[in-house]
Protein backbone atom coordinates (compact mmCIF):
# COMPACT_ATOMS: atom_id res chain seq x y z
CA UNK A 1 0.00 0.00 0.00
CA UNK A 2 1.55 3.33 -1.00
CA UNK A 3 1.59 6.58 0.97
CA UNK A 4 -1.24 8.20 -1.01
CA UNK A 5 -3.60 5.33 -0.25
CA UNK A 6 -2.69 5.43 3.43
CA UNK A 7 -3.22 9.18 3.67
CA UNK A 8 -6.56 8.91 1.88
CA UNK A 9 -7.72 6.23 4.32
CA UNK A 10 -6.52 8.42 7.21
CA UNK A 11 -8.37 11.40 5.70
CA UNK A 12 -11.63 9.47 5.43
CA UNK A 13 -11.27 8.26 9.02
CA UNK A 14 -10.47 11.80 10.23
CA UNK A 15 -13.54 13.23 8.47
CA UNK A 16 -15.78 10.49 9.87
CA UNK A 17 -14.39 11.05 13.36
CA UNK A 18 -14.74 14.86 13.18
CA UNK A 19 -18.30 14.78 11.84
CA UNK A 20 -19.36 12.11 14.32
CA UNK A 21 -17.91 14.01 17.28
CA UNK A 22 -19.51 17.24 16.05
CA UNK A 23 -22.96 15.72 15.71
CA UNK A 24 -23.14 13.53 18.81
CA UNK A 25 -25.61 15.02 21.28
CA UNK A 26 -23.20 14.26 24.14
CA UNK A 27 -19.71 13.63 22.79
CA UNK A 28 -17.29 11.84 25.11
CA UNK A 29 -14.72 13.94 26.92
CA UNK A 30 -11.37 14.01 25.18
CA UNK A 31 -7.95 14.90 26.62
CA UNK A 32 -7.84 18.03 24.42
CA UNK A 33 -11.03 19.40 26.01
CA UNK A 34 -8.85 21.14 28.59
CA UNK A 35 -7.59 23.49 25.85
CA UNK A 36 -11.06 24.63 24.84
CA UNK A 37 -13.57 24.06 22.07
CA UNK A 38 -11.81 26.19 19.46
CA UNK A 39 -8.56 24.26 19.92
CA UNK A 40 -10.40 21.03 19.14
CA UNK A 41 -11.94 22.56 16.02
CA UNK A 42 -8.60 23.89 14.82
CA UNK A 43 -6.78 20.62 15.53
CA UNK A 44 -9.40 18.58 13.65
CA UNK A 45 -9.47 20.83 10.59
CA UNK A 46 -5.70 21.34 10.52
CA UNK A 47 -5.30 17.56 10.53
CA UNK A 48 -7.84 17.11 7.75
CA UNK A 49 -6.22 19.88 5.68
CA UNK A 50 -2.78 18.28 5.96
CA UNK A 51 -4.13 14.82 5.17
CA UNK A 52 -6.07 16.19 2.18
CA UNK A 53 -3.00 17.98 0.82
CA UNK A 54 -0.95 14.79 1.18
CA UNK A 55 -3.74 12.62 -0.25
CA UNK A 56 -4.26 14.77 -3.34
CA UNK A 57 -0.84 16.24 -4.17
CA UNK A 58 -1.95 17.55 -7.57
CA UNK A 59 -5.18 19.13 -6.35
CA UNK A 60 -5.35 22.88 -6.08
CA UNK A 61 -4.87 23.86 -2.47
CA UNK A 62 -7.57 26.52 -2.78
CA UNK A 63 -10.09 23.80 -3.71
CA UNK A 64 -9.06 21.65 -0.77
CA UNK A 65 -9.49 24.64 1.54
CA UNK A 66 -12.81 25.57 0.00
CA UNK A 67 -14.25 22.10 0.46
CA UNK A 68 -12.98 21.66 4.01
CA UNK A 69 -14.31 25.09 4.97
CA UNK A 70 -17.67 24.10 3.48
CA UNK A 71 -17.59 20.92 5.60
CA UNK A 72 -17.04 23.08 8.68
CA UNK A 73 -19.94 25.33 7.71
CA UNK A 74 -22.23 22.35 7.12
CA UNK A 75 -21.31 20.90 10.51
CA UNK A 76 -22.35 24.19 12.12
CA UNK A 77 -25.64 24.20 10.20
CA UNK A 78 -26.36 20.61 11.27
CA UNK A 79 -25.55 21.48 14.88
CA UNK A 80 -28.49 23.87 14.81
CA UNK A 81 -30.86 20.87 14.74
CA UNK A 82 -32.65 21.12 18.12
CA UNK A 83 -32.65 17.37 18.83
CA UNK A 84 -28.84 17.31 18.79
CA UNK A 85 -28.63 19.75 21.70
CA UNK A 86 -25.58 21.36 20.09
CA UNK A 87 -24.80 25.00 19.37
CA UNK A 88 -24.33 26.47 15.93
CA UNK A 89 -21.49 28.97 16.31
CA UNK A 90 -20.00 30.96 13.43
CA UNK A 91 -16.83 31.39 15.48
CA UNK A 92 -16.29 27.64 15.27
CA UNK A 93 -16.45 27.82 11.47
CA UNK A 94 -14.04 30.77 11.48
CA UNK A 95 -11.61 28.75 13.65
CA UNK A 96 -11.96 25.79 11.26
CA UNK A 97 -11.27 27.97 8.24
CA UNK A 98 -8.33 29.72 9.89
CA UNK A 99 -6.68 26.38 10.72
CA UNK A 100 -7.28 25.12 7.18
CA UNK A 101 -5.78 28.30 5.72
CA UNK A 102 -2.65 28.21 7.90
CA UNK A 103 -1.92 24.56 7.13
CA UNK A 104 -2.51 24.93 3.40
CA UNK A 105 -0.30 28.02 3.27
CA UNK A 106 2.45 26.05 5.00
CA UNK A 107 1.98 23.24 2.48
CA UNK A 108 2.13 25.76 -0.37
CA UNK A 109 5.37 27.24 0.97
CA UNK A 110 6.81 23.72 1.26
CA UNK A 111 5.79 22.91 -2.32
CA UNK A 112 6.59 26.31 -3.80
CA UNK A 113 9.85 25.19 -5.33
CA UNK A 114 8.07 22.36 -7.15
CA UNK A 115 5.52 24.48 -9.03
CA UNK A 116 2.54 24.12 -6.69
CA UNK A 117 -0.70 25.91 -7.43
CA UNK A 118 -2.48 27.85 -4.69
CA UNK A 119 -5.67 28.57 -6.65
C-alpha positions as CSV (number, residue, x, y, z in Angstrom):
1,X,0.0,0.0,0.0
2,X,1.5,3.3,-1.0
3,X,1.6,6.6,1.0
4,X,-1.2,8.2,-1.0
5,X,-3.6,5.3,-0.3
6,X,-2.7,5.4,3.4
7,X,-3.2,9.2,3.7
8,X,-6.6,8.9,1.9
9,X,-7.7,6.2,4.3
10,X,-6.5,8.4,7.2
11,X,-8.4,11.4,5.7
12,X,-11.6,9.5,5.4
13,X,-11.3,8.3,9.0
14,X,-10.5,11.8,10.2
15,X,-13.5,13.2,8.5
16,X,-15.8,10.5,9.9
17,X,-14.4,11.1,13.4
18,X,-14.7,14.9,13.2
19,X,-18.3,14.8,11.8
20,X,-19.4,12.1,14.3
21,X,-17.9,14.0,17.3
22,X,-19.5,17.2,16.1
23,X,-23.0,15.7,15.7
24,X,-23.1,13.5,18.8
25,X,-25.6,15.0,21.3
26,X,-23.2,14.3,24.1
27,X,-19.7,13.6,22.8
28,X,-17.3,11.8,25.1
29,X,-14.7,13.9,26.9
30,X,-11.4,14.0,25.2
31,X,-8.0,14.9,26.6
32,X,-7.8,18.0,24.4
33,X,-11.0,19.4,26.0
34,X,-8.8,21.1,28.6
35,X,-7.6,23.5,25.8
36,X,-11.1,24.6,24.8
37,X,-13.6,24.1,22.1
38,X,-11.8,26.2,19.5
39,X,-8.6,24.3,19.9
40,X,-10.4,21.0,19.1
41,X,-11.9,22.6,16.0
42,X,-8.6,23.9,14.8
43,X,-6.8,20.6,15.5
44,X,-9.4,18.6,13.6
45,X,-9.5,20.8,10.6
46,X,-5.7,21.3,10.5
47,X,-5.3,17.6,10.5
48,X,-7.8,17.1,7.8
49,X,-6.2,19.9,5.7
50,X,-2.8,18.3,6.0
51,X,-4.1,14.8,5.2
52,X,-6.1,16.2,2.2
53,X,-3.0,18.0,0.8
54,X,-0.9,14.8,1.2
55,X,-3.7,12.6,-0.2
56,X,-4.3,14.8,-3.3
57,X,-0.8,16.2,-4.2
58,X,-1.9,17.5,-7.6
59,X,-5.2,19.1,-6.3
60,X,-5.3,22.9,-6.1
61,X,-4.9,23.9,-2.5
62,X,-7.6,26.5,-2.8
63,X,-10.1,23.8,-3.7
64,X,-9.1,21.6,-0.8
65,X,-9.5,24.6,1.5
66,X,-12.8,25.6,0.0
67,X,-14.2,22.1,0.5
68,X,-13.0,21.7,4.0
69,X,-14.3,25.1,5.0
70,X,-17.7,24.1,3.5
71,X,-17.6,20.9,5.6
72,X,-17.0,23.1,8.7
73,X,-19.9,25.3,7.7
74,X,-22.2,22.4,7.1
75,X,-21.3,20.9,10.5
76,X,-22.3,24.2,12.1
77,X,-25.6,24.2,10.2
78,X,-26.4,20.6,11.3
79,X,-25.5,21.5,14.9
80,X,-28.5,23.9,14.8
81,X,-30.9,20.9,14.7
82,X,-32.7,21.1,18.1
83,X,-32.6,17.4,18.8
84,X,-28.8,17.3,18.8
85,X,-28.6,19.7,21.7
86,X,-25.6,21.4,20.1
87,X,-24.8,25.0,19.4
88,X,-24.3,26.5,15.9
89,X,-21.5,29.0,16.3
90,X,-20.0,31.0,13.4
91,X,-16.8,31.4,15.5
92,X,-16.3,27.6,15.3
93,X,-16.5,27.8,11.5
94,X,-14.0,30.8,11.5
95,X,-11.6,28.8,13.6
96,X,-12.0,25.8,11.3
97,X,-11.3,28.0,8.2
98,X,-8.3,29.7,9.9
99,X,-6.7,26.4,10.7
100,X,-7.3,25.1,7.2
101,X,-5.8,28.3,5.7
102,X,-2.7,28.2,7.9
103,X,-1.9,24.6,7.1
104,X,-2.5,24.9,3.4
105,X,-0.3,28.0,3.3
106,X,2.4,26.1,5.0
107,X,2.0,23.2,2.5
108,X,2.1,25.8,-0.4
109,X,5.4,27.2,1.0
110,X,6.8,23.7,1.3
111,X,5.8,22.9,-2.3
112,X,6.6,26.3,-3.8
113,X,9.8,25.2,-5.3
114,X,8.1,22.4,-7.1
115,X,5.5,24.5,-9.0
116,X,2.5,24.1,-6.7
117,X,-0.7,25.9,-7.4
118,X,-2.5,27.8,-4.7
119,X,-5.7,28.6,-6.7
